[in-house]
Amino acid sequence: MPETVHRLVASVTSSFRVVADHSSPGDERPFVWEIEDPGGRRWFAKLNPQGPKLHRREVHAYQHGWTAALGKDRAPALCAVDNEARAIVITAVPGRPIRHLRLDAKEEQEVYRQAGQLLARLNAAETGEPESAASTGSWDESVEKMLANAAPYLAADDVAMLRSITNDAPAELNRVVSHGDFMPRNWLWDQAEQRLRIIDFERTCIESAVWRDFPRLRYRILCGRPDLDAAFEAGYERTLTADERQACSAYAALDAVSALRWGVERHDIESVDEAHTMLRHLQAEHHARIREGRSR
């Protein structure tokens, strides 16, 4: 643990020990340490090496009440900040990452119902700015860049599918508070309480909910699990509109290629697998739409 982080932790608790290092492999990933004081209280210290933007977003989410919008005890609390070092100390909350648990079907569905409920609360949080639509910017430019990135890694049929999906620019949808990486790796499930909590707010910002949160969750998981899809929708308490569904698949195409390129260039097998899962579900959905159009 760097001295700057050590000093920040010491500002919260004078006596502590590092009980675990939860840092992800790679120089571009955050460094995370689990801290415990003699009385058994726990915190997490986080150092973000990727630059000020991700650190600034995470601090903003805590300080402007976005994490509190999830509900009491549904997210950590911010205890200390060092903006120059890009470090924070947050409270530990009960629960274990979903990926480390064996859940039966009923419990898994409850996890996803609560996930839908918590994302709805986050999306409804006050943004602190006038209500406005999310601009798609130069969509054609984004698509051409995506297709150029896809060409070295995908077959011509896959590239053609991506071009078809992204042919029309997404509608300009309302901007809301979005988590930015609303995936099970950032969900903690407390089996004793049957309660879900959310962590990791470094990508939380104001954007359309179907820009990143819905595409990742839908095309990496929910498309292959209709039971979890139904549970999530029940928690979210509404279905996506036609414009949102079209935008969701278009943004998913961009996200899948970005994840694929990231994974290949950094030898990150998990990112490559997630990208291929998204592409497989996009392909299946695309073919279903073609068959539906022919049957009319």
Secondary structure by P-SEA (a helix, b strand, c coil): ccaaaaaaaaaaccccccccccccccccbbbbbbbbcccbbbbbbbbbcccaaaaaaaaaaaaaccccccccccbbbbcccccccccbbbbbbcccccccccccaaaaaaaaaaaaaaaaaaaacccccccccccccaaaaaaaaaaaaacccccaaaaaaaaaaaccccccccccccccccccccbbbcccccbbbbccccccccccccccaaaaaaaacccccaaaaaaaaaaacccccaaaaaaaaaaaaaaaaaaaaaaaaaccaaaaaaaaaaaaaaaaaaaaaaaaaaac
